[in-house]
Structure formats: C-alpha cells, structure tokens
Amino acid sequence: MTLSGKRILLVIGGGIAAYKSLDLIRRLRERGAAVRCVMTAAAQQFVTQLSVGALSADHVFADLFDRQDEHDVGHIRLSREADLIVVAPATADLMAKLANGHANDLASTVLLATDKKVLMAPAMNPRMWAHPATRRNHATLVKDGVSFVGPTKGEMAESGEAGEGRMAEPLEIVAAIEAQFDSRPKPLAGRKIIVTSGPTHEPIDPVRYLANRSSGKQGHSLAAALAKLGAEVHLVSGPVAIADPAGVATVHVETARQMQAAVESLLPADAAVFVAAVADWRTAGSAEEKIKKVAGEGPPALQMVENPDILAGVGHHAKRPYLVVGFAAETQDILKNAAAKLSKKGADFIVANDVSQDSGIGPGGVMGGDRNRVRIVSKSGVEEWPELSKEAVAARLAELIAERLKTTVV
Ligand SMILES: Cc1cc2nc3c(=O)[nH]c(=O)nc-3n(C[C@H](O)[C@H](O)[C@H](O)COP(=O)(O)O)c2cc1C
C-alpha cells in the first residue's frame, strides 16, 4: 500500500488514452490512494462519468458551473483537498491552457487554483507533441514546477502513425506518483548523471542490422534508481522494447556513433555509467538498397570496421565526469578482462558480469533476463555481489555511486 492515505485528484483530458486512465484509477486505489476525478467535456467523449465514478467510488466533477457541486465542494476546495493533482491524459490543449493561465472550465480552473504539485502524463499525436507551440508550453510548465511522466514512443491509436506522443502506461504513471511522495533522503540531488543502456543496431542495409541480446533492463533500472536518489539522470538508450523510466530524460539512438554523439553532447556531468552493450564493430558502409540474394553468387562478404569506444572516450575526455563507471559483459576470464578494461578505459570501476550461457543465472541468462550477478572491479580490489534482481543490483549500484560522489562538491 505505497499510496496509503494519499488523495489524488485525477484530471482526465480528451484523448483516446483516456481509456488507460480507468486502469490508472484501479492501480492507484489498489495501492491505498483515494482518487477523485475531474473530467473535461472532451474526456466525456472518450470515457463515461459512469465508469470513472464506479472505479473511483466517488462523485465525478465535470462542470465548473454545476450549482450542486459548487455548493457541496467548490472548485477551490477541490483543487486544494488533494495531495497531488495528476493530469492523464494531458492533452495539448490542457498543457496550453495551464502554460498560459487559462481557466475557462473546471479542469483548467482547478489546475490554476491549486497550491499542490501537478504531474502531467501527456498523450497526443507526435506532430502535436513536436509542434513548437507544445514545446514552448512544455518548457514553461517545467519552469513553473509541473512534473511530467512520458510521453513515450510507439504506435499511435490512429492507424499508420507512430512516434513520441503515447501516454505512459498506468504503472509508469503510478511509479511517477509514488516518486512524488518519496520523502527519503536524496543524496544525489544536484548531480547530473549520464547512463547508457540497451544494445546498438548497426545497419547492414535499409532492412538488416547487427545487434546483440541486451534488453536495456539493467541500464534502465539503474537510471530509475539514480533518479530515485535525486539525480538529474540523462539516459541514452539504444533500441529496446521497454518503457522509458519515469523521471529520467531519455534520448533514443540506434548506432554506436549516435550513442557517442549523444553522450558527448551531455557532458559535463558528475558521473557517467556505461551499461549499454555497444557493438564493437559496424559494417564498413551500409548499403543504400536492400542487398539482394542472387542465385549462384555466394553470400555477401561483410567488411567490418571498429566502432568508437564510448567509455574510453569519456574516461579520457577533457570534460571527464568525476566518476566514470563501465560495464563489462564477458563470457570468459571475467576478472582479468575487467581489470584490463579498468586502466585502458580510464574508468573508476567496472561492473563485471558473466553473460555466458552457463553463468548459472536463468531463465534468459544475464542478457535479456531479470537477474544479474556482478563483481565490482576497482583499483582497490574486487567486490563480489550475490545474485540479485536487476532492480536490486541497480539500487545497490546507485547507493555506491552516491557514496563515491559524496566527497565531491556539488
Ligand atoms: C478521436 C480524437 C482523438 C483525440 N486525441 C487527442 C489526444 O490524444 N491528445 C490531444 O491532445 N488531443 C486529442 N484530441 C483533440 C482533443 O480532444 C481536443 O483538443 C479537445 O479540445 C481537448 O479538450 P480538453 O483539453 O479540454 O480535454 C482528439 C480528438 C479526437 C476527435
């Protein structure tokens, strides 16, 4: 019951993602929260007051000028009686209204009148999200102290549309809400940390690529764990099938060279942790057209060239972060390889994991699986950690990073 006793005012905007808000209400109540809902007129085109009222087990507020509601609760009380206001889906319109101080319906009036924190989960067509007006409104709202979760990338409800604009999934929104109430100490407050995660894809031609089995689970968990300790986390993610972590600024890349450019553009930082399984090689050139299979001719010879070493580049960079941490995925001579990597790459410590099939970690092994067993290799020796879930490894590693950064000045 992580949200026991918390009062959430959920503002539901008029987008197709409003159906996910029904599930959000359930997830919040499961965790002990009391959920009261405000619906815009547009929201009621997508889901009914009946469903929202039944799931929240409370009266649903929808009309600023409803005499009964205004007499019983009133829009000012409604905006103040909550511990947190969550807007999901936050439409482009609701963002524009709050960014510009409009208050011409119950939802926008409540948002303007509140003295409580506001968390928005935007959902809109990718072009609406990318429009300069929405970009400006988003920046204004961030400056005004509004928090955001998502949007994420993916397929849109409209057929044939994809991109950034999908509302975060209900459980991600729940995690962002829990983070708002997390009053534990934040030893990484004021620290900027770069994390890389996932595999890279190196194109062979427009349809084929070289990749590896990295899922991004360890890197994404670490980004989330660092954010929980208060860090400003910038995650540079290769192509993965998992959601962006809540409270983390995520940049999506495909190739090693794009990952390197993204990481370097984020410097300076207090720490950088390289969890991504970056391809060591790429093909010498990606074919412009799909390489055809020609009868009688054998398979094409792929000529490989070396990719940039992102960890070593940052480890020896003029703007080197105070703390540089690398991950070493090895299948043999794990400690020897990790120790060699430590000095060659200019890292402070290496998190070595055995990704061989017989690592004893299953199902799925380390790469792609949910568990990990790591050793922390530094100049002062090797620390063996027991087999843990990737989230637990992330939490422990985040504590270790916080400990190492403690002595530096913010
Ligand atoms: C089928 C349909 C889907 C829509 N989906 C969205 C959406 O996902 N995000 C958005 O910002 N607007 C969406 N709109 C437009 C909003 O409903 C419209 O801007 C409305 O005025 C928003 O009102 P509200 O912000 O008061 O809820 C959609 C409209 C239609 C007809």
PDBQT file of the ligand as one rigid body, heavy atoms in Angstrom, charges set to zero:
ROOT
HETATM    1  C1  LIG A 501     -10.654  10.941 -31.920  1.00  0.00    +0.000 C 
HETATM    2  C2  LIG A 501      -9.933  12.059 -31.271  1.00  0.00    +0.000 A 
HETATM    3  C3  LIG A 501      -8.785  11.794 -30.562  1.00  0.00    +0.000 A 
HETATM    4  C4  LIG A 501      -8.067  12.829 -29.941  1.00  0.00    +0.000 A 
HETATM    5  N1  LIG A 501      -6.943  12.531 -29.256  1.00  0.00    +0.000 NA
HETATM    6  C5  LIG A 501      -6.238  13.538 -28.675  1.00  0.00    +0.000 A 
HETATM    7  C6  LIG A 501      -5.041  13.250 -27.959  1.00  0.00    +0.000 A 
HETATM    8  O1  LIG A 501      -4.648  12.097 -27.798  1.00  0.00    +0.000 OA
HETATM    9  N2  LIG A 501      -4.359  14.270 -27.423  1.00  0.00    +0.000 N 
HETATM   10  C7  LIG A 501      -4.760  15.568 -27.571  1.00  0.00    +0.000 A 
HETATM   11  O2  LIG A 501      -4.066  16.452 -27.084  1.00  0.00    +0.000 OA
HETATM   12  N3  LIG A 501      -5.910  15.865 -28.230  1.00  0.00    +0.000 NA
HETATM   13  C8  LIG A 501      -6.646  14.882 -28.781  1.00  0.00    +0.000 A 
HETATM   14  N4  LIG A 501      -7.786  15.187 -29.478  1.00  0.00    +0.000 N 
HETATM   15  C9  LIG A 501      -8.225  16.574 -29.540  1.00  0.00    +0.000 C 
HETATM   16  C10 LIG A 501      -8.850  16.995 -28.212  1.00  0.00    +0.000 C 
HETATM   17  O3  LIG A 501      -9.939  16.147 -27.887  1.00  0.00    +0.000 OA
HETATM   18  C11 LIG A 501      -9.299  18.458 -28.297  1.00  0.00    +0.000 C 
HETATM   19  O4  LIG A 501      -8.155  19.279 -28.436  1.00  0.00    +0.000 OA
HETATM   20  C12 LIG A 501     -10.092  18.863 -27.090  1.00  0.00    +0.000 C 
HETATM   21  O5  LIG A 501     -10.454  20.231 -27.235  1.00  0.00    +0.000 OA
HETATM   22  C13 LIG A 501      -9.293  18.698 -25.815  1.00  0.00    +0.000 C 
HETATM   23  O6  LIG A 501     -10.074  19.148 -24.738  1.00  0.00    +0.000 OA
HETATM   24  P1  LIG A 501      -9.560  19.071 -23.239  1.00  0.00    +0.000 P 
HETATM   25  O7  LIG A 501      -8.149  19.510 -23.243  1.00  0.00    +0.000 OA
HETATM   26  O8  LIG A 501     -10.450  20.015 -22.521  1.00  0.00    +0.000 OA
HETATM   27  O9  LIG A 501      -9.762  17.671 -22.764  1.00  0.00    +0.000 OA
HETATM   28  C14 LIG A 501      -8.529  14.165 -30.072  1.00  0.00    +0.000 A 
HETATM   29  C15 LIG A 501      -9.711  14.414 -30.773  1.00  0.00    +0.000 A 
HETATM   30  C16 LIG A 501     -10.395  13.386 -31.372  1.00  0.00    +0.000 A 
HETATM   31  C17 LIG A 501     -11.644  13.686 -32.129  1.00  0.00    +0.000 C 
ENDROOT
TORSDOF 0
